[in-house]
């Protein structure tokens, strides 16, 4: 899962992470709400995202801009203010979760996934392909967003059915 505030370089489309001290120093917008009841407000609605992006345009304690082109990277998307000051949401590579290499027969041991045989992953009860993966900590209502791992890996339903066939 990827969630962070950044500064977009519009020429290269690369987002640089804003140092945490700059975020902590900001006076938080008053309209932030705790939608999920955990005691901490989430920045999850478009209005809250907009307010926080505007805050990131202010100066830090050294009178330097916190961010020149502030963005929120979350749930596979980049959020930024458009020319009219509205929140624009678009897919961005840096907002995607990092994939990892999957290889068979690389590591051994009793605790390694698949050590008990192929059916550990390749069955209708797969703990690998069917497990839920958090892709966004909060939707606009403050609820977490999960997808099954096969969806995140870009596997279509037909291929999944072949992968999960009990052999």
N, C-alpha and C positions, 0 to 999 in steps of 0.2 A: 504494500500500500504506500502511496506517495501523498504527502500532505505538507506543503510548506509555502511560505511567502517568499517571493523572489523579485528580481529586477530584470526585466526583459531587455535584451539588446535587439532592437527591431531590425538591424542590418543582418545579423547572423541567426536570429530567432533562437538564441541561446538564453536560458534563464539562469542567473546567478543567485544563489541563496542569500537572503538578507541575514546578516548576523543577528543572533538571538538577542543580544543586548539591546539592539535598536528596537526590536519588537517589544521587549519588556519595558523600555523607557517610555513608550507611547502611552498617552492617556487614551484609554479604550473608549470607543463610541458608546454613548449611553443606551442605545437601542438594542444592544446585544442581549439575547434571552437564553435561559437555560431550558431548552426544549426537551431534553431527555431526563431531567431531574437528578443529574449527578452532582449538582452544586457548582458546576462551571458552565459559563455561557459558551455556546457554540457559535461559530461564524458560518452559518449554513444557508440562510435565506439570501435571496438576491439583494435585498435591502441591507442586510448585515454585511455581506461581501462588499457592496458598493461603499458603505460607510468606512469599512476598514481600509479598502484600497485608497480612499481619499485621505485617510489618516497617514498612510504610507508616503504620501506626497509632501508631508511636512518635513521640517528640518530636525536633525538629531541634536544631541546636546552640544555638538561641536559646530553647529550651524551648517552642516552639510545635508543634502537631501537624503532621507532614509532610502528612497528609491526614485530613480528618474522615470522608469516605466514599471510601476508596481503591478504584480500579478499574484494570483493565488493558484498554486498547482495542487489539484485535488481530484481523485477519482478518475484519472485519465484525461482530465480537462485542464486547460489554462483559462482562468477568469481574468479579464482586464476591463478597464473603462474604455469605451469607444469615444469617438470625437464629440458625441453629444453628452457624455458623462454617464451613459447607461452601461450596465454590465454586459460584456460580450463573453460568451462561453464557446470554446472551440477545442477540438482534440489537439493534443500536443505530445510528442514522443517522450519528453522529459517527465510528463505527468503519469506515464504508464508504470506499472510495477515492473521491477527488473525480473526477467526470466532467469532461470537457472538451467544448467545442462542436465539432461536426463540420459543416463547411460546404464546399460545392463552389465553386470559382472565386473564392476570396477572396485567396489569395496565389499569386504566380507565381514561377517560377524552376526551373532544371533539377533541383534537389535536393528539391523539394517532392514529397511522396507524391502520386502520381496524375499527375505531370507527363508521364509517358510514356503516359498514356491510362487509360481506365476500367478496363481489365483488370488494371492494377497492383493494384487492391483488389478488383475484382469478377470474380474467377476462382477456379477450384478450388485455386490455389496462392497465395491471398491472403496477403500479408505483414501485412495489417491485421486482418482478421477472424479469421484462424487463428493469429495469434501468441499465445504463452503470456504471461500476465500474472501476476506474483507477487502473491498476495493475503494470504499469511501467511508470515513468514520461517521459522517452525517449527511443525510439527504436534506431537502428543504424543510422537513418536519422534525429533524433532529434524530432520525433513526439510522442505524448503520445499514450499509448496502453490501450485500454479499452476492457472489456468483459462484457456481460450482466450478471446480478447477478445470474441467474439460472445456467450459466456455471461455475461461480466461486464456487457455492455451490455444484457442482458435480451432478447436476440433468440432466438426459438424456432427449432427445427430447420427447420421449414417455410419460415420467412422467410429463414433463412440460405441454404437451397438456392436460393431465388429471387435473393438478392443475389449468389451465387457463380456464377450461370449464365454460361457463356461466350457472349457475344453476337457 
